[in-house]
Amino acid sequence: MAVIVVIDDEPRQVDIIRTILEEQNYEVHTALTGEEGLKLIETLNPDVVLSDLKMSGMSGTELLEHLPDTPVKPAFILMTAYGTIQSAVEAMKKGAFDYLTKPLERDLILHKVREAVEKVKLQKENKWLRYELYNKFKIDGIVSSSKKMEDILNIIKKVTPTSVTVLIYGESGTGKELIARAIHYNSPRRTGPFTVLNCAAIPENLIESELFGYEPGSFTGATHRKIGLFEASDKGTLFLDEVGDLPLLTQTKILRVLQDKEIRRIGSKNSIKVDVRIIAATNKLLEKEVAAGRFREDLFYRLKVVVVELPPLRERKEDIPALVKFFIDKYNKEFGKRIKDISEGAKNALMEYHWPGNIRQLESVIERAVLMCDKDIISINDIKSELKFPREENVSGILDIQIPDNGINFEELEKELIKKAMSKSNNIATNAAKLLGMSYKTFWYRLEKFGLRGSSSKEDIPSLKRD
């Protein structure tokens, strides 16, 4: 129920307005002076204030200027005689919502009050949603207990107050967008837009129009002006996911935006200044992409002012229990369930699993388990169908090595394992790394260490492939 305060030094006028509003189920409080009205406003924090403009003591304009500094101020409607309309208009410039001229009409009062109530309702909802959004992406709220993630969160805390570009590395499902949103919503740009472009999901011939927009008639089918994501992200953050898949020509244009802080819509001769922070993410090793000529070196250095390398879940398994609890709580609320915990057997299975799909896969497993579980504890039976263990089978198949009586050199064993993994994965290093349960960077390091890079085929693209 909306709360309304009515202030007028004419008691009869106050009674009439009270009756009109209470018939519509509004909660109405009244005062006969501006000073009394201000006390009511400070106590009640109403949605709408209806105040006479000319009153003995504090006037309606003075009351407007003394409204408490609350997150959402009440919508202020002035009531004025015909001869003082100009004063009411001036008051609107100072923040009044609207004005009513006397003699007052019932329908007009109700119309203005409904509009004012709706405006305040939207403001409060927006404020609440923003609060929820900031709360959701606050840095301290990111679920983590591992040393690797602690180091990453410390980096994030240092970069959030600035507008430097950030490059986030990580396999698919490790939470790159979550980190990007945390940086944005904890930065001075938090009230600005956060926009996302998945560079791998947009056809090459459309990506520039998505980023820069276009003017009518600039190409066949361009019937109206389109605002691009750079322009739409002004005063905010643009998150370029899978930035390693950008075409070279588009890379050149993005570099120009980073240098000149301006864009030009397709088909336009005019430049538009933009103030946009860039956060980029990739599951490719951009150093290798630069070496292969697929990514501009100058753009690479522009993007990597600060680098955040997100570890895969298999390298931060100590975070699994906290993540499981977080996802159980989340899906309890969503599905109306009351799952309390997960059994030791199920927990051990989750800890032993290699998680090729990372946190995204873990969330999917817990979501299904919460939905399907008939008891208050998730058991191994609720999750085992979702957990496949190809690594154990693959490694056992690879490990077909004869050990001589005098033993074997461990480095030679490791080298032989890597060679066999490469052979079984058709010389694709990404797949070979998965067979051995290694991160791509670790596997690539061992390839170089043992001088095996030369044995990989041209198909062996040095990048972290999508799962």
N, C-alpha and C positions, 0 to 999 in steps of 0.2 A: 504494500500500500504506500503510495507516494505521500510524503509529508510536505505540507504547504504552510507558510507563515504569511498572514495578511496584516498589513500595518497601515492604519489610517486614523487621523484624529477626529473623524466623524463616526461615532459609535453606530449610528444606524447603517451607514455604508458598510462597516465591518460586518455587522450581523447579516446583511443581505448577501454579501459575498460568501460568508461562512456557510449559509444555508444552501446556496447554489452549489458549492463545492462538495459539501457533505452528502448531498443527494447523489453524487457520483462516486461515493465511497472513498473520497480523499480524507486523510487525517489533517485537520485544520487547526492551527493555533493562531491567536490574534493578539495584537498590541495596539495601543492608542498613541504611542510616541515612537520616534525613531530609536531612542535610547532603550526602551523596553523591547522593541523588536530586535535590536542587536543582541541583547542578552538571550532572547529565544533562539536566535540563529546560532549563537555560540554553543548553546546547550543541545539543540536538536539536530544541527547539521541538516537542514531541510533540503528537499529537492528543488523547490520553487519558493521564491519570495515575491509577493505582490505588495508593492509599497506606493503610497501616495507620494507625489513629487513635492508638493508644498505642505509642510507641517510645521507647527511651532516646535522650536528646539531643533533637533537634527533633521535636516531635509532628506528626501529620498536620494538625492545625488550624494550627499555626505555619507549616508548609510551604505550606498554602493561602494564608496571608496574605503569604508572601514570593514568590509566583509572579511571574516577570518581566512587566513591563508591555508585552506584545506586542499587535499589532493584534487578533489572535484568540487568546485564552488557551485552554490545553488544558482539556477537560472533566475535572473532578476528582471521582473516585469514592473515597469513604472505606470502608475495611473495619474493622468494629468488632464487639466482643463484645456479647452481648445487653444486658449491664448498662450499656453506655455509648451506647445508642441516642439518648438525649436530647442527648448531646454532638454526635452526628452530625447530628441535626436542626438544632442551633444552627449547625453548620458550613455546612449548606445555605443558611441565611439569609445567610451571608457569601459565598456564591457557589459552593459545591460543587454538582456536577451531581446526585449521588445517593449512596446508601450501600448497602453489603452487610453482612449480619450473618453472623458465623462460627457454626458451620462453614459454609464456602462450598460452594455447589452449582454444578456445572459449567454447567448450562443457564442458570442465573440470571446467572452471570458473563458468559457470552456474550451474553445478552439485553441486559444493562445496557451492555456495551461496544459492541454494535452501535448502540444508541440514542445513546450518547455520540459515537461516530464520525460518525453521520449528522448530529447536531446541529452538530458542529464543521465538517463538510463544507459544510453549508448556510450557516454563518456566514462561512466563507472565500469561498464563491461570491458571497454577498451583498456582502462587502467588495470582491471583485474587480470585480463588476458596478458597484458605486458608483464605484470608482476609474475604470473605463472610462467611466462616464457623466460624471464630473467632467472627465475628460481630453477627452472628445468635445466638451464644451460650454465648455471653458476659453476665456476671452476672447481670449487671445493666439493661440489655435488657429483662430480664425475667419479664413477665407481672404480676404485683402484686401491691396491695396497702394495703393488710391486715397486721395486726400486726404479725400474725402467720408466714406469708411468709417473712416478714421483718426480723424476728428472724432467720429463716432458711437461708436466703441469707447472713446474717452476719456470720453464722457458715461456710458457703461455702467459703466466702472470707478468712477466717482464715485457712482453710485446703488446699486450692488450691496450695499454694507455697510448700507444703510438699508432701511426698509420703505415708502418713499414709493410712491405709485401712478405708473405709467408708461404713457403713451399712445404707441403705435407706429403711425405712418402708413406706408403703402406699397402699391403695386399688388400684385395677386395674383402669388405666386411670387417675391417679393423677399426672403423669409426672415424674416418677422415672428415666426413661432413659434421659429425658431432663436435670435433675439435674446432673446425672452422666456425661453427655457430657459437661455441663457447668464447672464442676470441672476439667475435662481433658483439655478442650480447653482454660482454663485460668491458667493452670499450666505450669511449665517448661517442661513438657512432650508433650506440644501441637503439636510439629512437629513429634512426634512419632505416631504409630497407635492407634486407638481406636477400639477395637474389642468387639463383643457382643456374649454371649451365653445365650440362654433361656434354663435354666436347666430343665424346665418342658416340653419342646418340643422335647427333644432328648431322644430316647429309652435308657434304662439303659445299654444295652450291647454296645452302641456306644459312650456314653458320654466320656469315658476315651480316646478313639482314637481321639475324637474331641479336647480334652484339651491337650493331651500329644503327639499326633501323633504316627506313627509306622514305623517300618522298613519292607522292602520287606520280605515276607515269614514268618512274625511273626504270622500269622493266615491265614486260608483259605480265599482267595480273596485278600490278601495283596500283590499285584503284584508290587507295587512301594513304594517309601518312601513318607510318608505324614508328613508335618509339622503341629504340633498342635497349638492351639490358644495361649498357653503360650509362645511358641517359636516365633510365629508370632507377638506377642504383645511386644516383647523385646523393652525396652526404651519407652514404651507407657503404655496404660491402658487396662485392661481386665475387662469388665463389666459382672458380673454373675447375670443375672436376674432370679427371682424365685429361689434363692439359697436354700430356704427351701425344695426344691424338690430333692436335690442332694442325690444319694444313699450313704449309710454310708461308703462303701469302698472308693468311690471317695472323700468323705469328708476327709478321712484319708490322701489320697495322696495330696490333696490341702493344708492341714495343713503342710505337709512336705515341699511343695514348699515355703510356707510363712516362714517357719523356716530356710530352707537351701538355698533358692534362686537358686534352680537348679531343673531340670526335667530330666526324662529319657523316651525316646520314648519306646513304647511297642515293645518288641523284641530286645532291645538294652541293652548292659551292660555299656555303657558310659553315664555319666551324663553331662548335658549341663547347664551352668550358664545362668540364665535369670534375667533381671531387669524389673519387671512388677509391676505396681500398681494395686491392686485389689479394685474395687468398687462393692459391692454386694447389691442386692435389693430383697425384699420379701413382699408379702401381708400376710404372716403368722407371728404369734407371736413366735419368735424363743425361747423365754424363756419357753413357753409351749411345744414346740417341743423337747427341751432339757429334760424337766421333763418327757416327754412321751418316751424318749429314741430314738427319731427319728432324733435327731441332736446332733452332738458331742459338748460337753460343751467347750472343749479346742479350737475348731475351732470357736465357737460362740464368745468367748472372743477375739480371734485374729481378727475377722471381725468387732467387735463393738468398735474399738478404738474411732471412732467418729460416732455417730448415728444421722441421720436426719429423723424426722418423718413428712411426708407430710400429711397435713390435707385433708380430702375429700372436694370436692367443696361445699357441703352443709354446711360446717363449715367455709368457707371463701367466702360467697356470695358477700361481698363487692368488690371482684375481678371480678365479672361477667361482669359489664359494660365495663371494660378495655379489658377483654378477647374477648367480643363480637366485639368491635371495631377492635381489632387486627385480628380476623378471617374474618371480613368483608373486611378489607384492603387486606388480603392475598388472598381471593377468588375473589375479584374484579380484581386483577392482573391476576389470573389464568384463569378466565372465560371471561376477557375483559368486565366486568360489571362496572357500576358507581353507586352502592348503596351508599347513603350518610349516612344513619343512620337506627335506628330501632324505631318503634313507642312506645309511653308510655305503651300502652296495651300489646304489645309484650314484652317489657322490664319487666313489672310487672310479666307477666307469667313466664319468665325465672327466675326472682328472687324468685318466690314462689315455683318453681319446686324443687324436692328433689335430682335430678341428681344421680341416682344409677350408671351410667357409668362415672361420674366425667367429667373432662375437655375433654376427648376423645369424650364423648357423646355430650357435648356442641359444640365442633368443627364440629361434624357431622351434628348437627341441623342447624348451621349457614351456613355450606357449601351448604346444600340442599336449604336453604332459599335464599341465594345469587343466586344460579343457577335458581331457579324457579320464583323469584320475577320479576314482569313485570314493577314495578315502581321504584322510587329511594329511597323509604322508605320501610323497611321490616315491614309487619303488622302481627297481631296475626293470620290471616288466613294463612300466609306463614309458620307458625311454629306449629300451634295447633295440626296437625296430628302427629307430632313427640313427643309431650309431653303427656305422660300418667300419670295419677295421682292415682296409685293403693293405695298409702298410705292413702289417705282420706277415700276410701272405706273400706280398711282393718281396720283402726282405728275405724271407726264407727261400724264395725262388732264386734270388740274386746270390745268396750266400752259399753257392755251390763251389766251395774252394777246398782243395785237398791240403791238409796241414801235414808237413813232413815231420819225421821223428825228432829232428833237431829243432823244431819250433818254426815260427815265422815272424818276420819283422812286421811290427804293427803298422808302420807307414806303408809298407808294401801291401798289407792286407787292405788298408784304407784306399790305396790307389786302385787295387784290383776291384774293390766294391764300386768305386766311382766309374771305372771303365765298364763294368757289367751293367750298372744302372743306366749309363749313357747308351749302351747297346740295346737294352730292353726298351728304352724310351725313344728309339729311332733318332738318337743324337740330339734330342731336344732337352737342353739343360734345365729348363723350367720343370718339365715332367720328371726328369731324373732326380732333381732336388726333392720333389714330393715323394718319390719312391723311398728315399732314404730319410725322410722326415726332417730335412734340413731347410733352413730359410734359403732363399735364392742367393742372397749375398754371401752366406757362408759357403754354399756349394760352389759359387763362382770363384771364391777365394781359393778353395781347394783345387779347382781345375787349374788355376794359374800356378798354384804352389807345385803341383805335380807335372806341369808342362803339358797338360792334356787339352788345352784350348784349341790347338791346331787340329785336333781330331774331330771337332764338332763341325757339323755341316752348316751350309748357309741358312738353313731353316732355323738354326739355333739363335734366335733373335735375343739379344741380351736385355731382357726385360722381365718384370714380374707379370706373368700372364694372369688374366681373370680366371677364377675358378669356374 
